[in-house]
Amino acid sequence: MPGEGRGGFFMTLLLGVAGAVLGGFLATALGLGDPIDEFFDLSTWVAAVAGSLVILFGWNAIRERT
């Protein structure tokens, strides 16, 4: 996610991994494919990136308020 990271490298990494896991769970729950099907499957990467962006966007929005 572009812009100044307020949490540093490790916080961004942890939030990105959490978002990727969340994206996988949501994609499976919504029936948008099986993200665990294959590692190089496009749906796996789209779900992981989308989940990571949602988590990072939320984190940045919360950090801006404080």
HELIX and SHEET records of a PDB file:
HELIX    1   1 GLY A    8  ALA A   29  1                                  22    
HELIX    2   2 LEU A   42  ARG A   65  1                                  24    
END                                                                             
